[in-house]
Amino acid sequence: MATEHIVVVGAGQMGAGIAQVALQAGLRVTLADVSKEGLAKGADRIRAGLKKLVEKGKLDAAKQQAAEANLATLTNVTEAKDVDFAIEAVTENEDLKRRIFQDLDAVVRPGGILATNTSSIPITRIAASTKRPEFVIGMHFMNPVPVMQLVELIRGAATSDETYATTRALSERMGKTTVVSKDFPGFIVNRILIPMLNEACYALMEGLGSAEDIDTAMKLGTNQPMGPLQLADFIGLDTVLYIAEVLHKGLGDSKYRPCPLLRQYVDAGWYGKKSGRGFYKY
């Protein structure tokens, strides 16, 4: 059965972004979040994103109106009906995700797919909380979703070929390019990215250079659009630390040990751009 109606759980920046690209692809989308305020902000973010595309000439007004008409919201995901595909995009908390997947298991039609946007939690463990592990897959979008082209697809131990093929087709319908990763800590992107950000933290802690010099060196020396410390601020230092801990615990190698300076900043509540202070002040 073709995918026509999806539920996106979590109305934050990632969830709203996923919902927006799904709407642009002509899908019916139900955006679910337990917070009424968060849900309203997410829906406003989606409408603003669609409006901006119209202003830039990348979307016509008729498609904007159709997309907005295809958006529904719920504060209780268990009330969703006729769901073909679900994408969970809540915070990186395994217990929370497992509870949500149990709810989605009862909502998504038989044979429908349950996807998680996790950036680090094993798909196999999340799938084990459902009655359909063969229909569970990782679908890791990059942030900001409407701009970034990549989706990492992560197959758990039980993920079927049909589930993978359907998820890849949906990703491509949303205009994304996919890569496939095995279900190991960090997958592909964060397995490589987080150690680089962590090493930049060590370089700063050891006085190798100032934050500005480290970032400028990496931007101009390796042609990256953003330096590693600034990127860590934009991701959220709490998120960077969490993924570093997942890599360190999951792979058992000391080279993944989170930098003490990174941990200290998180302890201080300096999470980066979202809190107003990280390696830089905002």
C-alpha beads as a LAMMPS data file, in Angstrom:
LAMMPS data file: protein, C-alpha beads

282 atoms
281 bonds

1 atom types
1 bond types

-500.0 500.0 xlo xhi
-500.0 500.0 ylo yhi
-500.0 500.0 zlo zhi

Masses

1 110.0

Atoms # bond

1 1 1 0.000 0.000 0.000
2 1 1 1.318 3.444 -0.932
3 1 1 2.280 5.909 1.784
4 1 1 -0.214 8.795 1.827
5 1 1 -0.794 9.670 5.486
6 1 1 2.047 10.001 7.974
7 1 1 2.183 10.898 11.638
8 1 1 5.142 12.914 12.904
9 1 1 5.557 12.739 16.690
10 1 1 7.337 15.756 18.158
11 1 1 6.644 19.319 17.018
12 1 1 10.080 20.773 17.690
13 1 1 12.445 22.022 15.023
14 1 1 13.173 18.534 13.662
15 1 1 9.583 17.290 13.742
16 1 1 8.214 20.463 12.156
17 1 1 10.892 20.286 9.466
18 1 1 10.051 16.662 8.674
19 1 1 6.353 17.512 8.529
20 1 1 7.042 20.429 6.182
21 1 1 8.979 18.387 3.600
22 1 1 6.309 15.669 3.783
23 1 1 3.599 18.260 3.083
24 1 1 5.627 19.649 0.178
25 1 1 5.704 16.098 -1.202
26 1 1 1.885 16.018 -1.238
27 1 1 1.426 13.800 1.809
28 1 1 -1.254 14.178 4.466
29 1 1 0.501 14.869 7.766
30 1 1 -0.662 14.676 11.362
31 1 1 1.754 16.462 13.678
32 1 1 1.498 15.200 17.268
33 1 1 2.914 16.642 20.471
34 1 1 1.792 16.475 24.103
35 1 1 2.403 20.232 24.473
36 1 1 -0.337 22.440 23.033
37 1 1 2.072 25.371 22.990
38 1 1 4.779 23.319 21.283
39 1 1 2.272 22.024 18.757
40 1 1 1.119 25.550 17.909
41 1 1 4.714 26.723 17.502
42 1 1 5.485 23.744 15.284
43 1 1 2.488 24.400 13.046
44 1 1 3.429 28.102 12.825
45 1 1 6.988 27.120 11.892
46 1 1 5.668 24.910 9.097
47 1 1 3.395 27.636 7.710
48 1 1 6.235 30.165 7.879
49 1 1 8.527 27.754 6.042
50 1 1 5.999 27.202 3.267
51 1 1 5.382 30.944 2.964
52 1 1 9.103 31.601 2.635
53 1 1 9.321 29.081 -0.211
54 1 1 6.503 30.895 -2.027
55 1 1 8.269 34.237 -1.551
56 1 1 11.442 32.741 -3.033
57 1 1 9.557 31.342 -6.015
58 1 1 10.286 27.734 -5.041
59 1 1 6.646 26.836 -4.322
60 1 1 3.473 28.149 -5.942
61 1 1 0.619 29.516 -3.885
62 1 1 -1.769 26.710 -4.823
63 1 1 0.628 24.053 -3.517
64 1 1 1.155 26.116 -0.369
65 1 1 -2.589 26.149 0.279
66 1 1 -2.882 22.424 -0.449
67 1 1 -0.003 21.666 1.918
68 1 1 -1.529 23.714 4.727
69 1 1 -4.881 21.990 4.177
70 1 1 -3.154 18.597 4.504
71 1 1 -1.780 19.422 7.965
72 1 1 -3.580 18.233 11.077
73 1 1 -2.474 18.397 14.711
74 1 1 -3.049 16.205 17.766
75 1 1 -1.976 16.313 21.396
76 1 1 -2.602 12.573 21.769
77 1 1 -1.071 10.422 19.042
78 1 1 -3.325 7.487 19.948
79 1 1 -6.209 9.429 18.386
80 1 1 -4.631 9.344 14.923
81 1 1 -6.541 7.390 12.256
82 1 1 -5.641 5.640 8.983
83 1 1 -1.885 6.053 9.406
84 1 1 0.441 4.474 6.824
85 1 1 3.780 5.604 8.249
86 1 1 4.988 7.146 11.510
87 1 1 8.130 9.172 12.161
88 1 1 9.118 9.804 15.778
89 1 1 11.191 12.960 16.309
90 1 1 11.268 13.607 20.060
91 1 1 14.245 14.237 22.331
92 1 1 17.029 11.639 22.601
93 1 1 15.563 9.673 25.493
94 1 1 15.323 5.934 24.929
95 1 1 12.599 5.273 27.506
96 1 1 10.436 8.017 26.006
97 1 1 10.946 6.729 22.480
98 1 1 10.081 3.174 23.490
99 1 1 6.819 4.363 25.080
100 1 1 5.929 6.330 21.958
101 1 1 6.650 3.327 19.752
102 1 1 4.280 1.212 21.824
103 1 1 1.570 3.821 21.170
104 1 1 2.420 3.984 17.462
105 1 1 2.273 0.211 17.215
106 1 1 -1.435 0.457 18.000
107 1 1 -2.067 3.420 15.671
108 1 1 -0.268 2.610 12.417
109 1 1 -2.136 0.218 10.127
110 1 1 -0.992 -3.439 9.937
111 1 1 2.033 -3.558 7.659
112 1 1 2.706 0.144 8.210
113 1 1 6.162 1.406 9.148
114 1 1 7.452 2.946 12.380
115 1 1 10.528 5.137 11.875
116 1 1 12.672 6.964 14.409
117 1 1 14.697 10.093 13.781
118 1 1 17.164 9.137 16.523
119 1 1 20.756 10.187 15.912
120 1 1 22.321 7.581 18.183
121 1 1 19.959 5.157 19.979
122 1 1 20.071 1.575 18.596
123 1 1 17.166 0.842 16.263
124 1 1 17.140 -2.797 17.338
125 1 1 16.372 -1.862 20.949
126 1 1 13.590 0.540 19.958
127 1 1 12.105 -2.087 17.623
128 1 1 12.050 -4.648 20.437
129 1 1 9.430 -2.546 22.258
130 1 1 6.935 -3.152 19.410
131 1 1 5.046 -6.143 18.036
132 1 1 6.395 -5.450 14.537
133 1 1 10.217 -5.136 14.722
134 1 1 10.505 -6.017 11.036
135 1 1 8.628 -2.781 10.251
136 1 1 10.866 -0.516 12.379
137 1 1 13.694 1.526 10.848
138 1 1 15.912 4.511 11.592
139 1 1 15.227 7.585 9.456
140 1 1 17.770 10.172 10.586
141 1 1 17.153 13.572 8.996
142 1 1 19.735 16.338 9.156
143 1 1 18.991 19.757 10.655
144 1 1 17.508 22.015 9.284
145 1 1 15.382 19.400 7.523
146 1 1 13.961 21.608 4.706
147 1 1 17.514 22.573 3.669
148 1 1 19.698 19.513 4.292
149 1 1 19.540 16.847 1.597
150 1 1 20.605 13.742 3.512
151 1 1 18.596 11.069 5.295
152 1 1 20.464 8.228 6.982
153 1 1 18.491 4.980 6.881
154 1 1 19.444 2.562 9.654
155 1 1 18.346 -1.034 9.530
156 1 1 17.818 -2.798 12.839
157 1 1 18.485 -6.497 13.252
158 1 1 14.922 -7.359 12.171
159 1 1 14.218 -4.603 9.600
160 1 1 12.804 -6.163 6.440
161 1 1 13.844 -5.414 2.859
162 1 1 10.316 -4.178 2.167
163 1 1 10.489 -1.725 5.073
164 1 1 13.804 -0.389 3.796
165 1 1 12.527 -0.037 0.219
166 1 1 9.344 1.761 1.305
167 1 1 11.287 4.143 3.570
168 1 1 13.823 4.910 0.876
169 1 1 11.019 5.653 -1.594
170 1 1 9.355 7.973 0.913
171 1 1 12.651 9.776 1.566
172 1 1 13.180 10.302 -2.161
173 1 1 9.611 11.536 -2.539
174 1 1 10.525 14.160 0.069
175 1 1 13.448 15.196 -2.141
176 1 1 16.165 13.590 -0.025
177 1 1 19.243 11.527 -0.841
178 1 1 19.660 8.425 1.311
179 1 1 22.578 6.428 2.649
180 1 1 22.329 3.146 4.566
181 1 1 24.029 2.503 7.890
182 1 1 24.301 -0.578 10.043
183 1 1 22.851 -0.279 13.525
184 1 1 26.070 0.638 15.349
185 1 1 26.569 3.595 17.729
186 1 1 26.461 6.973 15.980
187 1 1 25.581 5.440 12.615
188 1 1 27.636 7.094 9.821
189 1 1 27.378 10.860 10.279
190 1 1 27.741 11.112 14.049
191 1 1 30.318 8.309 14.207
192 1 1 32.597 10.641 12.232
193 1 1 31.269 14.094 13.184
194 1 1 31.054 13.867 16.988
195 1 1 34.695 12.779 17.507
196 1 1 35.756 15.790 15.415
197 1 1 33.671 18.170 17.547
198 1 1 34.926 16.495 20.712
199 1 1 38.541 16.862 19.546
200 1 1 37.948 20.568 18.897
201 1 1 36.806 20.810 22.540
202 1 1 40.052 19.158 23.644
203 1 1 42.040 21.582 21.464
204 1 1 40.312 24.519 23.157
205 1 1 40.719 23.048 26.650
206 1 1 44.439 22.468 26.067
207 1 1 44.954 26.039 24.822
208 1 1 45.907 25.028 21.294
209 1 1 44.031 28.077 20.040
210 1 1 41.080 30.309 20.840
211 1 1 37.587 29.220 19.850
212 1 1 37.665 31.739 17.026
213 1 1 41.056 30.567 15.752
214 1 1 40.102 26.878 15.920
215 1 1 36.899 27.528 13.970
216 1 1 38.577 29.817 11.418
217 1 1 41.348 27.280 10.875
218 1 1 38.874 24.504 10.155
219 1 1 36.630 26.667 7.985
220 1 1 39.406 28.009 5.787
221 1 1 41.746 25.030 6.055
222 1 1 39.199 22.319 5.252
223 1 1 36.523 24.343 3.425
224 1 1 33.797 23.665 5.989
225 1 1 30.916 26.175 6.107
226 1 1 31.043 26.333 9.911
227 1 1 33.787 25.696 12.466
228 1 1 33.436 22.681 14.798
229 1 1 32.868 24.684 18.001
230 1 1 30.232 26.888 16.395
231 1 1 28.590 23.789 14.918
232 1 1 28.564 22.164 18.366
233 1 1 26.824 25.279 19.708
234 1 1 24.202 25.039 16.971
235 1 1 23.601 21.321 17.548
236 1 1 23.432 21.830 21.318
237 1 1 26.320 20.918 23.621
238 1 1 24.024 18.678 25.661
239 1 1 23.205 16.719 22.509
240 1 1 26.868 16.519 21.480
241 1 1 27.772 15.229 24.956
242 1 1 24.957 12.679 24.904
243 1 1 26.044 11.251 21.551
244 1 1 29.701 11.235 22.642
245 1 1 28.651 9.217 25.694
246 1 1 26.723 6.791 23.481
247 1 1 29.811 6.303 21.296
248 1 1 32.096 5.871 24.306
249 1 1 29.797 3.371 26.022
250 1 1 28.708 1.524 22.898
251 1 1 32.126 1.125 21.309
252 1 1 34.195 0.912 24.498
253 1 1 37.139 2.817 23.045
254 1 1 38.846 5.601 25.020
255 1 1 39.223 7.692 21.869
256 1 1 35.511 8.529 22.179
257 1 1 35.819 9.813 25.774
258 1 1 33.856 13.080 26.079
259 1 1 36.043 16.133 26.679
260 1 1 35.881 17.359 30.313
261 1 1 35.401 20.946 29.083
262 1 1 32.342 19.880 27.083
263 1 1 30.914 18.184 30.173
264 1 1 31.643 21.259 32.311
265 1 1 29.809 23.563 29.889
266 1 1 26.778 21.282 29.918
267 1 1 26.869 21.146 33.729
268 1 1 26.844 24.962 33.706
269 1 1 23.760 25.017 31.482
270 1 1 25.759 26.442 28.570
271 1 1 24.121 24.399 25.822
272 1 1 25.014 26.662 22.921
273 1 1 22.780 28.848 20.789
274 1 1 19.506 27.607 22.302
275 1 1 20.543 28.705 25.813
276 1 1 22.337 31.892 24.733
277 1 1 25.804 30.672 25.639
278 1 1 28.142 27.860 24.661
279 1 1 31.575 28.292 23.179
280 1 1 30.198 31.642 22.010
281 1 1 27.616 34.054 23.427
282 1 1 24.381 34.627 21.519

Bonds

1 1 1 2
2 1 2 3
3 1 3 4
4 1 4 5
5 1 5 6
6 1 6 7
7 1 7 8
8 1 8 9
9 1 9 10
10 1 10 11
11 1 11 12
12 1 12 13
13 1 13 14
14 1 14 15
15 1 15 16
16 1 16 17
17 1 17 18
18 1 18 19
19 1 19 20
20 1 20 21
21 1 21 22
22 1 22 23
23 1 23 24
24 1 24 25
25 1 25 26
26 1 26 27
27 1 27 28
28 1 28 29
29 1 29 30
30 1 30 31
31 1 31 32
32 1 32 33
33 1 33 34
34 1 34 35
35 1 35 36
36 1 36 37
37 1 37 38
38 1 38 39
39 1 39 40
40 1 40 41
41 1 41 42
42 1 42 43
43 1 43 44
44 1 44 45
45 1 45 46
46 1 46 47
47 1 47 48
48 1 48 49
49 1 49 50
50 1 50 51
51 1 51 52
52 1 52 53
53 1 53 54
54 1 54 55
55 1 55 56
56 1 56 57
57 1 57 58
58 1 58 59
59 1 59 60
60 1 60 61
61 1 61 62
62 1 62 63
63 1 63 64
64 1 64 65
65 1 65 66
66 1 66 67
67 1 67 68
68 1 68 69
69 1 69 70
70 1 70 71
71 1 71 72
72 1 72 73
73 1 73 74
74 1 74 75
75 1 75 76
76 1 76 77
77 1 77 78
78 1 78 79
79 1 79 80
80 1 80 81
81 1 81 82
82 1 82 83
83 1 83 84
84 1 84 85
85 1 85 86
86 1 86 87
87 1 87 88
88 1 88 89
89 1 89 90
90 1 90 91
91 1 91 92
92 1 92 93
93 1 93 94
94 1 94 95
95 1 95 96
96 1 96 97
97 1 97 98
98 1 98 99
99 1 99 100
100 1 100 101
101 1 101 102
102 1 102 103
103 1 103 104
104 1 104 105
105 1 105 106
106 1 106 107
107 1 107 108
108 1 108 109
109 1 109 110
110 1 110 111
111 1 111 112
112 1 112 113
113 1 113 114
114 1 114 115
115 1 115 116
116 1 116 117
117 1 117 118
118 1 118 119
119 1 119 120
120 1 120 121
121 1 121 122
122 1 122 123
123 1 123 124
124 1 124 125
125 1 125 126
126 1 126 127
127 1 127 128
128 1 128 129
129 1 129 130
130 1 130 131
131 1 131 132
132 1 132 133
133 1 133 134
134 1 134 135
135 1 135 136
136 1 136 137
137 1 137 138
138 1 138 139
139 1 139 140
140 1 140 141
141 1 141 142
142 1 142 143
143 1 143 144
144 1 144 145
145 1 145 146
146 1 146 147
147 1 147 148
148 1 148 149
149 1 149 150
150 1 150 151
151 1 151 152
152 1 152 153
153 1 153 154
154 1 154 155
155 1 155 156
156 1 156 157
157 1 157 158
158 1 158 159
159 1 159 160
160 1 160 161
161 1 161 162
162 1 162 163
163 1 163 164
164 1 164 165
165 1 165 166
166 1 166 167
167 1 167 168
168 1 168 169
169 1 169 170
170 1 170 171
171 1 171 172
172 1 172 173
173 1 173 174
174 1 174 175
175 1 175 176
176 1 176 177
177 1 177 178
178 1 178 179
179 1 179 180
180 1 180 181
181 1 181 182
182 1 182 183
183 1 183 184
184 1 184 185
185 1 185 186
186 1 186 187
187 1 187 188
188 1 188 189
189 1 189 190
190 1 190 191
191 1 191 192
192 1 192 193
193 1 193 194
194 1 194 195
195 1 195 196
196 1 196 197
197 1 197 198
198 1 198 199
199 1 199 200
200 1 200 201
201 1 201 202
202 1 202 203
203 1 203 204
204 1 204 205
205 1 205 206
206 1 206 207
207 1 207 208
208 1 208 209
209 1 209 210
210 1 210 211
211 1 211 212
212 1 212 213
213 1 213 214
214 1 214 215
215 1 215 216
216 1 216 217
217 1 217 218
218 1 218 219
219 1 219 220
220 1 220 221
221 1 221 222
222 1 222 223
223 1 223 224
224 1 224 225
225 1 225 226
226 1 226 227
227 1 227 228
228 1 228 229
229 1 229 230
230 1 230 231
231 1 231 232
232 1 232 233
233 1 233 234
234 1 234 235
235 1 235 236
236 1 236 237
237 1 237 238
238 1 238 239
239 1 239 240
240 1 240 241
241 1 241 242
242 1 242 243
243 1 243 244
244 1 244 245
245 1 245 246
246 1 246 247
247 1 247 248
248 1 248 249
249 1 249 250
250 1 250 251
251 1 251 252
252 1 252 253
253 1 253 254
254 1 254 255
255 1 255 256
256 1 256 257
257 1 257 258
258 1 258 259
259 1 259 260
260 1 260 261
261 1 261 262
262 1 262 263
263 1 263 264
264 1 264 265
265 1 265 266
266 1 266 267
267 1 267 268
268 1 268 269
269 1 269 270
270 1 270 271
271 1 271 272
272 1 272 273
273 1 273 274
274 1 274 275
275 1 275 276
276 1 276 277
277 1 277 278
278 1 278 279
279 1 279 280
280 1 280 281
281 1 281 282
